[in-house]
Amino acid sequence: MMESNKPIPIADGDSVAFWKGCNEGKLLIQHCQDCGSYIFYPRIVCPGCMSDHVEWIESKGKGKVYSYTVVRRSPLAFSDDVPYVVAMVELEEGVRMLSNIIHCSVDEVCCDMPVEVVFEKRGETALPMFQLAATLPTE
């Protein structure tokens, strides 16, 4: 099997816990114990109140597409994937994260579409991606 030449994120001091959670199938975000804000991307202090009393919590992993673009021309490492969707996903906790929408046609994606996290293994790292959320039938 051919080795992928796609880049893999490098965990640094602030993001080690996030990537460890991803590898365990958990989408972790931070929560400020002083002001109650949810925080993403990983930081050592709360951007709202500058408190260093931040903790890691597991997100519900559900949200909606806030904004997106369809990539039709990409760098060589991703050329086999085109077209693909890069989206800003707003989680139920209120934070936004950049990711891909997978397991659906690019034509199905729209703003406010409900999505849920799934993890895609790339080497030793699991990347958080999003797919159309499973919806329960209404009665």
C-alpha positions in Angstrom: 0.0 0.0 0.0 1.3 3.4 -0.9 2.1 5.8 1.9 0.1 9.0 2.0 1.9 12.3 1.4 -0.8 14.4 3.1 0.5 16.5 5.9 -0.3 15.4 9.5 -0.8 17.9 12.3 2.0 18.2 14.8 0.8 18.3 18.4 2.5 21.1 20.4 2.3 22.1 24.0 -1.1 23.6 23.8 -2.7 21.0 21.6 -1.3 17.7 22.9 -4.5 16.9 24.9 -6.7 17.7 21.9 -4.9 15.3 19.6 -4.7 12.6 22.3 -8.5 12.9 22.6 -8.9 12.6 18.8 -6.9 9.5 18.9 -9.3 8.1 21.5 -12.3 9.1 19.4 -13.2 12.1 21.6 -13.5 15.7 20.4 -12.1 17.8 23.2 -12.5 21.5 23.7 -11.6 23.8 26.6 -13.9 25.3 29.1 -13.1 28.3 31.4 -13.8 27.5 35.0 -14.1 31.3 35.8 -16.3 32.8 33.1 -17.8 29.7 31.7 -16.7 30.3 28.1 -16.0 27.4 25.8 -12.7 27.7 23.9 -11.3 26.4 20.7 -8.4 26.4 19.4 -6.4 25.2 22.4 -4.8 28.0 24.5 -3.2 28.3 27.9 -5.6 31.2 29.0 -9.2 32.0 28.3 -9.4 34.7 25.6 -12.5 36.1 27.3 -11.3 36.8 30.8 -7.6 35.8 30.6 -8.0 33.2 33.4 -5.6 30.2 33.3 -8.3 28.1 35.0 -9.2 26.2 31.8 -10.1 22.5 31.6 -10.5 20.0 28.8 -14.0 18.7 28.3 -15.5 16.4 25.7 -17.7 18.2 23.2 -21.0 16.6 22.1 -19.4 16.6 18.6 -22.5 18.0 17.1 -23.0 21.3 15.3 -23.9 23.0 12.1 -22.0 24.2 9.0 -21.4 27.9 9.6 -19.7 28.5 6.3 -17.9 26.4 3.7 -16.1 26.3 0.4 -15.8 23.6 -2.2 -12.2 23.0 -3.2 -11.9 22.1 -6.9 -8.2 22.8 -7.4 -5.8 21.9 -4.6 -2.2 21.3 -3.6 -0.7 18.2 -5.0 -1.0 16.2 -1.7 -4.8 16.6 -1.9 -5.4 16.4 -5.7 -6.9 12.9 -5.5 -9.6 14.3 -3.1 -11.0 17.1 -5.3 -13.7 18.2 -5.1 -13.9 18.4 -1.3 -15.5 20.6 1.3 -13.6 22.7 3.8 -16.1 24.1 6.4 -16.2 26.2 9.4 -18.3 24.1 11.8 -20.0 25.8 14.8 -20.3 23.2 17.6 -23.3 23.2 19.9 -21.0 24.6 22.6 -20.6 27.7 20.5 -17.0 27.4 19.3 -16.1 27.1 15.6 -13.5 24.8 14.1 -12.3 24.4 10.5 -12.6 20.8 9.1 -13.8 18.8 6.2 -17.4 17.6 5.5 -17.1 14.0 4.3 -19.4 11.0 3.3 -21.7 13.2 1.2 -21.7 14.9 -2.2 -20.3 18.4 -2.2 -23.6 19.5 -3.7 -25.4 18.3 -0.5 -23.5 20.7 1.8 -25.2 23.9 2.8 -25.0 26.5 5.6 -26.8 25.5 8.8 -26.7 21.8 7.8 -26.5 19.7 11.0 -23.3 17.7 11.3 -21.5 15.4 13.7 -17.9 14.5 14.2 -16.2 11.4 12.9 -12.6 10.6 13.1 -10.4 9.6 10.1 -7.1 7.8 10.8 -4.1 9.2 9.0 -1.0 7.3 10.1 -0.9 7.4 13.9 -3.2 10.5 14.0 -7.0 10.6 14.0 -8.4 13.8 12.4 -11.8 15.2 13.3 -14.0 15.4 10.3 -17.7 16.0 10.0 -20.6 14.2 8.3 -24.3 14.9 7.9 -25.9 14.3 11.3 -28.1 11.3 11.7 -31.6 12.6 12.1 -34.4 10.8 13.9 -37.7 10.4 12.2 -40.4 12.6 13.5 -43.7 11.1 14.6 
